[in-house]
Amino acid sequence: RIIRSARALRPIRLLGRSKGSREIITALIGSLIPILYALSFLLLFTLVFCIIGMSLFQKRFFACSDDSLDGTLFEGEIECSGSFLDDGVLKQRSWNNPDANFDTFLKAFFSLCRVFTLKWVSTWQLCQDAASDVGIQPVTHNNTFWGSGFMIGFIFVGSFFCLNLFVSFIVDGFYAAQGVEAQSEAIKYAMIMKMISENWPQKIMKPPQNPISQGLRALVTHKSFQYLSAFSTLLNVLFMASAYYGADENFRRFQDGQNNFFFYFMCIEVFLTIAAMGPTLYISSAWNWFDLGLIGGTAVTIVYLQAFRGSVQVMRLGRLFRFIRTTVTNKLINSVFDTIILSLGQVVNLVMIIYIVMSVFAIMGVTTFGTTKWGNRLGPQANFTSYYHAMMTLFQVLFGDEWHQLMEDGLIAEPLCTQRFKTLEGVEMNYGDCGSSFAPYFFLIFIIVCNFTMLNLFVGMIINNFSFVHESGDVLVSQANLEDFSTLWVEKYDKEASGCISITQVWGLMTHIGEPLGFYGCDGNHGRYLCIRNHLERVMLHREELDGKESLIHSVHDALHEMEFDMDTQIMTEFRAKHKEANEWGKIRVQRMKQWVKKKKGSDDESSDEVSSSEEEEEDE
């Protein structure tokens, strides 16, 4: 059965088909070392608590099926014999051991694995009720101090510290292997492309300039008015959320009244905005179209209330999006939305990887537990009878279902099940309804791989992306730069906002926009223009090859070379002027040096004459 389960690894080949998936897999492989360090740290603490648990609770969880036995009277395994009545039914007494126990190291390890995944309630109760000695019936709260102390210590160290440390190691190692700089550059590029799409040149539409429109424009663009609009929308949504089934007539009238009031307030707001901006400028915004659609839909539901009663609440809930519209102007909230948008590509890749990995476990689960007898949790709502049911079961486990109960049901063995079924003719089949001893490893590996590793990458991805978006002050091109560029483009070069300008206008555009999109640094830094010129030449040549006929490439070349000649002439003129100035300054400097040398030489001659005269006087004496 295990060999057949190996065929489940085939879907892994799909991971290499996507570039994004390959990058994530490569980063995960590169982060295996820190993951193994964190896993070793977690297992080391679990090993220590396994030994402590074995010394405290080994063979002390056994209990008789007859609850009437009293452990305080030292009744236990010896008295657990014969039969007893349970709700009028005669049953045989049995001395049972729960699945979570500390009798062996392996049992203790799997019991603590439940606890560090926070499935601790049943294990904690067993530790609190542990018997005072081996073979004695457990007593409720007999061992509260040691049992609770042991569980609190392991939950604090294992779940809150080691497990979160393991998750942080995974996220940090993953993004270190993926390359934080590369990821930062990719996010910056996506942000710039988003800003470009938002600031694409649009035809300038001037609002009305009459005094009334100017006054209304000052009103509707004021922050206080925007806050009032947001508050009214939020208040309307809160009132709608207070509705409940079976409300009396007065409350229903109140709900209808407040809905109508806020609807009229929205109509007045839209009317004032149209009067302030003008109809043409107003309908150029997609959000304004949303407001108009919301008003029209709400008006229809008000007029034809009985016919569209089911759509009334849907239209009213659309007002919640108006609140979102007014809040996106906040920088922090806008960063949250930018983080969500920029994370979509990575989310798709991670979801695809998780789906493929879960498919591997689903196929293994169908092969191993497809015919397993249903038990406490394994049943109609969670089973492995087919690929679909296996995927649904694994999704439930991934998001917090009781995996340890599924593990216990998967461990069922003879005589509680049949290892091999037989046909009516007595032919033994190759399957039965027993589970597999592989169940603990199956569910534990799934929890570590999919829950602790893959699922927590979402958290790390969101945190990293938010930090990049929120601290994106070092982006070379800002929103203001693109707004200025778009305004200059439309005002001076492309008043119809066609998106194209003449090739002869590129020089002037780059001169006007300045840093950082145009010429920058100094007046002679024109390297960007040469790159644009070469790129435009390649584009025109490519178009000429595709069209199969001559285009305006020659006139473009002439214009480009003429502009280049003008540019070279300007540069050479500036250079010659500076060179001439440098030569003049050099001549002055040389003359001054000569004068200094001559003066220096003259002073040396005078000193030498004085020395010689003094020597002659000495000789005469």
C-alpha positions as CSV (number, residue, x, y, z in Angstrom):
1,R,0.0,0.0,0.0
2,I,2.9,2.4,0.8
3,I,4.5,1.6,-2.5
4,R,1.3,2.3,-4.3
5,S,1.1,5.6,-2.4
6,A,4.4,6.7,-3.9
7,R,2.5,7.3,-7.2
8,A,0.9,10.3,-5.4
9,L,4.2,12.1,-5.9
10,R,3.6,12.5,-9.7
11,P,1.7,15.9,-9.3
12,I,4.9,17.4,-8.0
13,R,6.2,17.5,-11.6
14,L,3.6,20.3,-12.3
15,L,5.5,22.6,-10.0
16,G,8.2,23.2,-12.6
17,R,5.8,24.4,-15.2
18,S,5.4,27.9,-13.7
19,K,8.2,30.4,-13.3
20,G,6.8,31.8,-10.1
21,S,6.3,28.3,-8.6
22,R,9.9,27.4,-9.5
23,E,11.2,30.5,-7.7
24,I,9.2,29.6,-4.6
25,I,10.3,26.0,-4.6
26,T,14.0,27.1,-5.2
27,A,13.7,29.5,-2.2
28,L,12.1,26.8,0.0
29,I,15.0,24.4,-0.9
30,G,17.5,27.2,-0.2
31,S,15.9,27.7,3.2
32,L,16.1,24.1,4.3
33,I,19.1,24.7,6.6
34,P,17.3,27.2,8.8
35,I,14.1,25.2,8.7
36,L,16.1,22.1,9.9
37,Y,17.7,24.2,12.7
38,A,14.3,25.4,13.9
39,L,12.8,21.9,13.6
40,S,15.7,20.5,15.6
41,F,15.2,23.1,18.3
42,L,11.5,22.3,18.5
43,L,12.1,18.5,18.6
44,L,14.8,19.0,21.3
45,F,12.3,20.7,23.7
46,T,9.7,18.1,22.8
47,L,12.2,15.3,23.6
48,V,12.9,16.9,27.1
49,F,9.2,17.1,27.9
50,C,8.6,13.5,26.6
51,I,11.1,12.3,29.2
52,I,9.5,14.4,31.9
53,G,6.0,13.2,30.9
54,M,7.1,9.6,31.0
55,S,8.4,10.0,34.5
56,L,5.2,11.6,35.7
57,F,2.4,9.8,33.9
58,Q,3.7,6.5,32.6
59,K,0.9,3.9,32.8
60,R,-1.2,6.2,34.9
61,F,-3.9,7.0,32.4
62,F,-5.4,3.5,32.4
63,A,-9.1,3.6,33.5
64,C,-11.9,1.1,34.0
65,S,-14.9,1.3,31.7
66,D,-17.0,1.3,34.9
67,D,-16.9,4.8,36.3
68,S,-18.2,3.6,39.6
69,L,-14.8,2.5,40.7
70,D,-13.3,4.9,43.3
71,G,-9.6,5.6,43.0
72,T,-9.5,7.3,46.4
73,L,-10.2,3.8,47.8
74,F,-7.3,2.4,45.8
75,E,-9.7,0.5,43.5
76,G,-8.3,-0.2,40.1
77,E,-7.3,-2.9,37.7
78,I,-8.0,-5.8,40.1
79,E,-11.6,-4.6,40.8
80,C,-12.1,-3.9,37.0
81,S,-13.5,-7.4,36.3
82,G,-16.9,-8.9,35.7
83,S,-19.9,-7.0,34.4
84,F,-21.8,-3.8,35.2
85,L,-25.0,-2.0,34.3
86,D,-24.7,1.0,32.0
87,D,-28.2,2.7,31.5
88,G,-29.9,-0.7,32.0
89,V,-27.4,-2.5,29.6
90,L,-25.2,-5.2,31.0
91,K,-21.6,-4.6,29.9
92,Q,-18.2,-6.2,30.4
93,R,-15.7,-4.2,32.5
94,S,-12.4,-3.5,30.7
95,W,-9.1,-1.8,31.7
96,N,-8.5,0.7,28.9
97,N,-5.7,3.0,28.0
98,P,-6.5,6.2,26.0
99,D,-4.7,6.9,22.7
100,A,-2.9,9.9,24.3
101,N,-0.5,8.6,26.9
102,F,3.1,8.6,28.0
103,D,3.7,4.8,28.3
104,T,6.4,4.8,25.6
105,F,8.6,7.5,24.1
106,L,6.8,7.3,20.7
107,K,3.4,7.6,22.4
108,A,4.6,10.5,24.5
109,F,5.9,12.2,21.4
110,F,2.7,12.0,19.5
111,S,0.7,13.1,22.5
112,L,2.8,16.2,22.8
113,C,2.5,16.8,19.1
114,R,-1.2,17.2,19.7
115,V,-0.5,19.8,22.4
116,F,1.9,22.0,20.4
117,T,-0.7,22.2,17.7
118,L,-3.0,23.4,20.5
119,K,-5.2,20.3,20.6
120,W,-4.5,20.1,24.3
121,V,-7.9,19.8,26.1
122,S,-8.2,16.0,26.3
123,T,-4.5,15.5,27.2
124,W,-4.7,18.2,29.9
125,Q,-7.7,16.5,31.5
126,L,-5.9,13.1,31.4
127,C,-2.8,14.7,33.1
128,Q,-5.0,16.4,35.8
129,D,-6.8,13.1,36.5
130,A,-3.7,10.9,36.5
131,A,-3.8,8.1,39.0
132,S,-1.6,8.3,42.1
133,D,-0.1,4.9,41.3
134,V,0.0,2.3,38.5
135,G,-3.1,0.1,38.4
136,I,-5.3,2.6,40.3
137,Q,-8.5,4.1,38.9
138,P,-7.9,7.9,37.9
139,V,-9.7,10.4,40.1
140,T,-10.9,13.8,38.9
141,H,-8.5,16.6,39.7
142,N,-6.3,14.2,41.6
143,N,-3.1,15.5,40.0
144,T,-4.0,19.1,39.2
145,F,-0.7,20.7,40.3
146,W,1.7,18.5,38.4
147,G,-0.6,17.9,35.5
148,S,-1.4,21.6,34.9
149,G,2.2,22.7,35.6
150,F,3.5,20.2,33.0
151,M,1.0,21.2,30.3
152,I,1.3,25.0,30.9
153,G,5.1,24.7,30.7
154,F,5.0,22.8,27.5
155,I,2.3,25.0,25.9
156,F,4.3,28.1,26.7
157,V,7.7,26.7,25.6
158,G,6.5,24.4,22.8
159,S,3.6,26.2,21.3
160,F,4.2,29.9,22.0
161,F,8.0,30.0,21.8
162,C,9.4,27.1,19.8
163,L,6.6,26.8,17.3
164,N,6.6,30.5,16.6
165,L,10.4,30.5,16.4
166,F,10.1,27.7,13.9
167,V,7.6,29.7,11.8
168,S,9.9,32.8,12.0
169,F,12.9,30.7,10.9
170,I,10.9,29.4,7.9
171,V,9.7,32.8,6.8
172,D,13.1,34.5,7.3
173,G,15.0,31.6,5.6
174,F,12.5,31.6,2.7
175,Y,12.8,35.3,1.9
176,A,16.6,35.3,2.5
177,A,16.9,32.5,0.0
178,Q,14.5,34.2,-2.4
179,G,16.5,37.5,-2.2
180,V,15.0,40.4,-0.3
181,E,16.6,42.9,-2.6
182,A,15.2,41.2,-5.7
183,Q,11.7,41.1,-4.1
184,S,12.0,44.7,-3.1
185,E,12.9,45.7,-6.6
186,A,10.0,43.7,-8.0
187,I,7.5,45.4,-5.6
188,K,8.9,48.8,-6.4
189,Y,8.5,48.1,-10.1
190,A,4.9,47.0,-9.5
191,M,4.2,50.1,-7.5
192,I,5.7,52.3,-10.2
193,M,3.6,50.5,-12.9
194,K,0.5,51.0,-10.8
195,M,1.3,54.7,-10.4
196,I,1.8,55.0,-14.2
197,S,-1.6,53.4,-14.9
198,E,-3.2,55.7,-12.4
199,N,-1.5,58.8,-13.8
200,W,-1.8,58.0,-17.5
201,P,-2.3,61.3,-19.4
202,Q,-5.9,62.3,-19.6
203,K,-7.5,65.1,-21.6
204,I,-7.8,68.1,-19.4
205,M,-11.4,68.9,-18.5
206,K,-11.7,72.2,-16.7
207,P,-14.5,72.5,-14.1
208,P,-17.0,75.4,-14.3
209,Q,-15.5,78.7,-13.2
210,N,-18.7,80.5,-12.1
211,P,-18.8,81.6,-8.4
212,I,-21.4,79.0,-7.3
213,S,-19.4,76.1,-8.7
214,Q,-16.2,77.4,-7.2
215,G,-17.8,77.7,-3.8
216,L,-19.3,74.2,-4.1
217,R,-16.0,72.8,-5.3
218,A,-14.3,74.2,-2.2
219,L,-17.0,72.6,-0.1
220,V,-17.1,69.0,-1.6
221,T,-13.2,68.8,-1.8
222,H,-12.8,69.9,1.9
223,K,-11.7,67.1,4.2
224,S,-14.5,67.8,6.7
225,F,-17.1,67.1,4.0
226,Q,-15.3,63.9,3.0
227,Y,-15.2,62.8,6.6
228,L,-18.9,63.6,7.0
229,S,-19.7,61.5,3.9
230,A,-17.7,58.6,5.2
231,F,-19.3,58.8,8.7
232,S,-22.8,58.9,7.3
233,T,-22.1,55.8,5.1
234,L,-20.6,53.9,8.0
235,L,-23.5,54.9,10.3
236,N,-26.0,53.7,7.6
237,V,-24.2,50.4,7.4
238,L,-24.2,50.0,11.2
239,F,-28.0,50.7,11.3
240,M,-28.5,48.1,8.6
241,A,-26.4,45.6,10.6
242,S,-28.7,46.0,13.7
243,A,-31.6,44.4,11.8
244,Y,-32.8,41.1,13.2
245,Y,-35.5,38.5,12.5
246,G,-38.8,39.1,14.2
247,A,-38.4,42.9,14.7
248,D,-41.5,44.8,15.6
249,E,-43.3,47.4,13.3
250,N,-41.7,50.4,15.0
251,F,-38.2,49.1,14.5
252,R,-38.9,48.3,10.8
253,R,-40.2,51.8,10.3
254,F,-37.1,53.2,11.9
255,Q,-34.9,51.1,9.6
256,D,-36.9,52.3,6.5
257,G,-36.7,55.9,7.7
258,Q,-32.9,55.9,8.3
259,N,-32.3,54.2,4.9
260,N,-34.4,56.8,3.1
261,F,-32.6,59.6,5.0
262,F,-29.2,58.4,4.1
263,F,-30.3,57.8,0.5
264,Y,-31.5,61.4,0.2
265,F,-28.3,62.6,1.8
266,M,-26.3,60.6,-0.9
267,C,-28.5,62.2,-3.6
268,I,-27.7,65.7,-2.3
269,E,-24.0,64.9,-2.1
270,V,-24.0,63.7,-5.7
271,F,-26.0,66.8,-6.9
272,L,-23.5,69.1,-5.1
273,T,-20.5,67.3,-6.7
274,I,-22.0,67.5,-10.2
275,A,-22.7,71.2,-9.7
276,A,-19.2,71.7,-8.4
277,M,-17.3,69.7,-11.0
278,G,-19.6,69.8,-14.0
279,P,-21.3,66.8,-15.6
280,T,-18.4,66.0,-18.0
281,L,-15.7,66.0,-15.3
282,Y,-18.0,64.1,-12.9
283,I,-18.7,61.1,-15.1
284,S,-15.0,60.7,-15.9
285,S,-14.5,59.0,-12.6
286,A,-15.4,55.3,-12.2
287,W,-16.4,55.8,-8.5
288,N,-18.9,58.5,-9.6
289,W,-20.4,56.0,-12.0
290,F,-20.7,53.6,-9.1
291,D,-22.5,56.3,-7.0
292,L,-25.0,56.9,-9.9
293,G,-25.6,53.2,-10.3
294,L,-26.2,52.8,-6.6
295,I,-28.6,55.7,-6.6
296,G,-30.5,54.4,-9.6
297,G,-30.7,50.8,-8.2
298,T,-31.8,52.1,-4.8
299,A,-34.5,54.3,-6.4
300,V,-35.9,51.3,-8.3
301,T,-36.0,49.2,-5.2
302,I,-37.8,52.0,-3.3
303,V,-40.5,52.4,-6.0
304,Y,-41.0,48.7,-6.6
305,L,-40.4,47.5,-3.1
306,Q,-42.5,44.4,-3.2
307,A,-41.2,43.2,-6.5
308,F,-37.5,43.8,-5.6
309,R,-37.6,43.1,-1.9
310,G,-34.8,40.6,-2.1
311,S,-32.6,43.1,-3.9
312,V,-33.1,45.9,-1.5
313,Q,-30.5,44.8,1.1
314,V,-28.0,44.0,-1.7
315,M,-28.3,47.5,-3.1
316,R,-28.0,49.0,0.4
317,L,-24.9,47.0,1.2
318,G,-23.4,48.6,-1.8
319,R,-23.0,51.7,0.3
320,L,-20.3,49.9,2.2
321,F,-18.1,50.3,-0.8
322,R,-18.7,54.0,-0.7
323,F,-17.1,54.0,2.8
324,I,-14.2,52.1,1.4
325,R,-13.9,54.7,-1.3
326,T,-13.6,57.5,1.2
327,T,-11.1,55.7,3.4
328,V,-8.6,54.8,0.6
329,T,-7.4,58.4,0.7
330,N,-5.8,57.6,4.0
331,K,-2.1,56.7,3.5
332,L,-2.0,53.8,5.9
333,I,-5.3,52.3,4.6
334,N,-4.1,52.8,1.0
335,S,-0.9,50.9,1.9
336,V,-3.1,48.0,3.1
337,F,-4.9,48.0,-0.3
338,D,-1.7,48.3,-2.2
339,T,-0.3,45.4,-0.2
340,I,-3.3,43.2,-1.1
341,I,-3.0,44.1,-4.8
342,L,0.8,43.6,-5.0
343,S,0.5,40.3,-3.1
344,L,-2.0,38.7,-5.6
345,G,0.7,37.3,-7.9
346,Q,2.6,35.6,-5.0
347,V,-0.7,34.4,-3.5
348,V,-1.6,32.7,-6.7
349,N,1.7,30.9,-6.8
350,L,1.5,29.9,-3.2
351,V,-2.1,28.6,-3.6
352,M,-1.0,26.5,-6.6
353,I,1.9,25.0,-4.7
354,I,-0.3,24.3,-1.6
355,Y,-3.0,22.7,-3.9
356,I,-0.4,20.4,-5.5
357,V,1.2,19.4,-2.2
358,M,-2.3,18.8,-0.7
359,S,-3.2,16.7,-3.8
360,V,-0.2,14.5,-3.0
361,F,-1.4,14.0,0.5
362,A,-5.0,13.5,-0.7
363,I,-4.0,10.7,-3.1
364,M,-1.9,9.1,-0.3
365,G,-4.9,9.4,2.0
366,V,-7.3,7.7,-0.5
367,T,-4.8,4.9,-1.0
368,T,-4.2,4.4,2.8
369,F,-7.5,5.3,4.5
370,G,-10.0,5.0,1.6
371,T,-11.7,2.0,3.1
372,T,-10.9,2.5,6.7
373,K,-13.8,1.9,9.1
374,W,-15.5,5.1,10.3
375,G,-15.1,6.1,13.9
376,N,-15.3,9.1,16.2
377,R,-14.3,11.8,13.6
378,L,-13.7,9.8,10.4
379,G,-17.2,9.7,8.9
380,P,-19.6,11.5,6.5
381,Q,-18.1,14.9,7.1
382,A,-14.4,13.9,7.0
383,N,-13.2,10.9,5.1
384,F,-10.8,9.7,2.4
385,T,-13.2,7.7,0.2
386,S,-12.4,9.8,-2.9
387,Y,-10.1,12.5,-4.0
388,Y,-12.7,15.2,-3.5
389,H,-13.6,14.1,0.0
390,A,-9.9,13.7,0.8
391,M,-9.2,17.3,-0.3
392,M,-12.1,18.6,1.8
393,T,-10.9,16.7,4.8
394,L,-7.4,18.1,4.4
395,F,-8.7,21.6,4.0
396,Q,-10.6,21.1,7.3
397,V,-7.4,19.9,9.0
398,L,-5.4,22.8,7.5
399,F,-7.7,25.3,9.1
400,G,-8.0,23.8,12.5
401,D,-10.1,20.6,12.4
402,E,-9.4,17.9,15.1
403,W,-6.6,16.1,13.2
404,H,-5.7,14.0,16.2
405,Q,-9.2,12.4,16.2
406,L,-8.8,11.5,12.6
407,M,-5.4,10.1,13.4
408,E,-6.9,7.9,16.2
409,D,-9.6,6.7,13.8
410,G,-6.9,5.9,11.2
411,L,-5.1,3.7,13.7
412,I,-7.9,1.2,14.1
413,A,-6.7,-2.4,14.0
414,E,-7.9,-5.9,14.6
415,P,-10.1,-7.2,16.3
416,L,-12.1,-4.0,15.8
417,C,-11.9,-4.2,12.0
418,T,-11.3,-6.7,9.3
419,Q,-7.8,-6.8,7.7
420,R,-8.9,-8.5,4.5
421,F,-12.4,-8.8,3.2
422,K,-13.7,-12.1,1.7
423,T,-16.2,-12.6,-1.0
424,L,-19.2,-14.9,-0.7
425,E,-17.2,-17.6,-2.5
426,G,-14.5,-17.3,0.2
427,V,-11.9,-15.5,-2.0
428,E,-9.8,-13.1,0.1
429,M,-9.6,-9.6,-1.2
430,N,-6.5,-7.3,-1.0
431,Y,-8.2,-4.7,1.2
432,G,-10.2,-4.4,4.4
433,D,-11.5,-1.7,6.7
434,C,-8.6,-1.4,9.1
435,G,-6.4,1.6,9.3
436,S,-2.6,2.0,9.2
437,S,0.2,2.5,11.6
438,F,1.3,5.2,9.2
439,A,-1.5,7.5,10.3
440,P,0.5,9.5,12.9
441,Y,3.3,10.2,10.5
442,F,0.8,11.0,7.7
443,F,-1.0,13.7,9.7
444,L,2.0,15.0,11.5
445,I,4.0,15.5,8.3
446,F,0.9,17.2,6.7
447,I,0.7,19.6,9.6
448,I,4.4,20.5,9.4
449,V,4.6,20.8,5.6
450,C,1.2,22.5,4.8
451,N,0.2,24.2,8.0
452,F,3.5,25.3,9.7
453,T,5.4,25.9,6.5
454,M,3.2,26.7,3.5
455,L,0.4,28.5,5.3
456,N,2.7,30.6,7.4
457,L,4.4,31.8,4.2
458,F,1.2,33.8,3.6
459,V,1.7,35.6,6.8
460,G,5.4,36.3,6.1
461,M,4.6,37.4,2.6
462,I,1.9,39.9,3.7
463,I,4.2,41.3,6.4
464,N,7.1,41.7,4.1
465,N,5.1,43.3,1.3
466,F,3.4,45.6,3.7
467,S,6.8,46.8,5.1
468,F,8.0,47.4,1.5
469,V,4.9,49.3,0.6
470,H,4.7,51.3,3.8
471,E,8.4,52.2,3.8
472,S,8.7,52.9,0.1
473,G,10.0,56.4,0.5
474,D,13.2,55.5,-1.4
475,V,11.3,54.8,-4.6
476,L,13.0,57.0,-7.3
477,V,9.7,58.0,-8.9
478,S,7.0,59.3,-6.7
479,Q,3.3,59.9,-7.3
480,A,4.0,63.7,-7.5
481,N,6.6,63.1,-10.2
482,L,4.2,61.2,-12.4
483,E,1.4,63.7,-11.8
484,D,3.7,66.5,-12.9
485,F,4.8,64.5,-15.9
486,S,1.2,63.8,-16.9
487,T,0.2,67.4,-16.5
488,L,3.1,68.7,-18.5
489,W,2.5,66.1,-21.2
490,V,-1.1,67.1,-21.8
491,E,-0.6,70.9,-21.3
492,K,2.4,71.4,-23.7
493,Y,2.8,68.3,-25.9
494,D,-0.4,66.2,-26.3
495,K,-3.5,68.3,-25.5
496,E,-5.8,65.5,-26.9
497,A,-4.2,62.9,-24.6
498,S,-3.6,60.5,-27.4
499,G,-0.5,59.0,-25.7
500,C,1.9,59.9,-28.6
501,I,4.1,62.9,-29.3
502,S,6.4,63.8,-32.2
503,I,9.9,62.5,-32.1
504,T,11.2,66.1,-32.3
505,Q,9.4,66.9,-29.0
506,V,11.3,64.3,-26.9
507,W,14.2,66.6,-26.3
508,G,12.0,69.4,-25.1
509,L,9.9,67.0,-22.9
510,M,13.0,65.6,-21.2
511,T,14.3,69.1,-20.7
512,H,11.1,70.4,-19.1
513,I,10.3,67.5,-16.7
514,G,13.8,67.5,-15.1
515,E,14.7,65.1,-12.3
516,P,14.2,62.2,-12.0
517,L,12.5,61.3,-15.3
518,G,14.3,63.8,-17.5
519,F,17.8,65.2,-17.7
520,Y,19.3,65.2,-14.3
521,G,22.5,66.0,-12.4
522,C,23.9,68.8,-14.6
523,D,23.2,70.6,-17.8
524,G,25.5,68.4,-19.8
525,N,24.1,65.0,-18.7
526,H,22.2,64.0,-21.8
527,G,22.9,60.2,-21.7
528,R,19.2,59.4,-21.2
529,Y,18.3,61.1,-24.5
530,L,20.8,58.9,-26.4
531,C,19.3,55.8,-24.9
532,I,15.8,56.9,-25.9
533,R,17.0,57.8,-29.4
534,N,18.5,54.3,-29.9
535,H,15.4,52.7,-28.5
536,L,13.1,54.7,-30.9
537,E,15.3,53.8,-33.8
538,R,15.0,50.1,-33.0
539,V,11.2,50.4,-32.7
540,M,10.9,52.2,-36.1
541,L,13.1,49.6,-37.8
542,H,11.1,46.8,-36.3
543,R,7.9,48.3,-37.5
544,E,9.3,48.8,-41.0
545,E,10.3,45.1,-41.1
546,L,6.8,44.0,-40.0
547,D,5.0,46.3,-42.4
548,G,7.2,45.2,-45.3
549,K,7.4,48.8,-46.7
550,E,9.3,52.0,-46.1
551,S,8.1,54.2,-43.3
552,L,9.1,57.6,-42.1
553,I,12.3,56.1,-40.7
554,H,14.5,58.3,-42.9
555,S,12.8,61.5,-41.9
556,V,13.0,60.3,-38.3
557,H,16.7,59.6,-38.7
558,D,17.2,63.1,-40.2
559,A,15.4,64.6,-37.3
560,L,17.3,62.6,-34.8
561,H,20.7,63.3,-36.3
562,E,19.8,67.0,-36.6
563,M,18.8,67.0,-33.0
564,E,22.0,65.1,-32.1
565,F,24.0,67.6,-34.1
566,D,22.4,70.4,-32.3
567,M,23.0,68.7,-29.0
568,D,26.7,68.1,-29.9
569,T,27.0,71.7,-31.1
570,Q,25.6,72.9,-27.8
571,I,27.9,70.6,-25.8
572,M,31.0,71.6,-27.8
573,T,30.1,75.3,-27.5
574,E,29.9,74.9,-23.8
575,F,33.0,72.9,-23.7
576,R,35.0,75.4,-25.8
577,A,33.8,78.2,-23.6
578,K,34.9,76.4,-20.5
579,H,38.1,75.4,-22.2
580,K,38.8,79.0,-23.2
581,E,38.1,80.1,-19.7
582,A,40.4,77.4,-18.4
583,N,43.2,78.5,-20.8
584,E,42.8,82.1,-19.8
585,W,43.0,81.2,-16.1
586,G,45.9,78.9,-16.9
587,K,47.8,81.8,-18.6
588,I,47.1,84.1,-15.6
589,R,48.3,81.3,-13.3
590,V,51.5,80.8,-15.3
591,Q,52.3,84.5,-15.3
592,R,51.8,84.6,-11.6
593,M,54.0,81.6,-11.1
594,K,56.7,83.3,-13.3
595,Q,56.5,86.5,-11.2
596,W,56.7,84.5,-8.0
597,V,59.7,82.5,-9.3
598,K,61.4,85.8,-10.5
599,K,60.8,87.4,-7.1
600,K,62.0,84.3,-5.4
601,K,65.2,84.3,-7.5
602,G,65.8,88.0,-6.8
603,S,65.6,87.5,-3.1
604,D,68.0,84.6,-3.3
605,D,70.5,86.8,-5.3
606,E,70.4,89.5,-2.7
607,S,71.0,87.1,0.1
608,S,73.9,85.5,-1.8
609,D,75.5,89.1,-2.4
610,E,75.3,89.8,1.3
611,V,76.9,86.5,2.2
612,S,79.8,87.1,-0.3
613,S,80.5,90.7,1.0
614,S,80.7,89.4,4.5
615,E,83.2,86.8,3.5
616,E,85.4,89.4,1.8
617,E,85.4,91.5,5.0
618,E,86.5,88.6,7.0
619,E,89.3,87.9,4.6
620,D,90.5,91.5,4.8
621,E,90.6,91.4,8.5
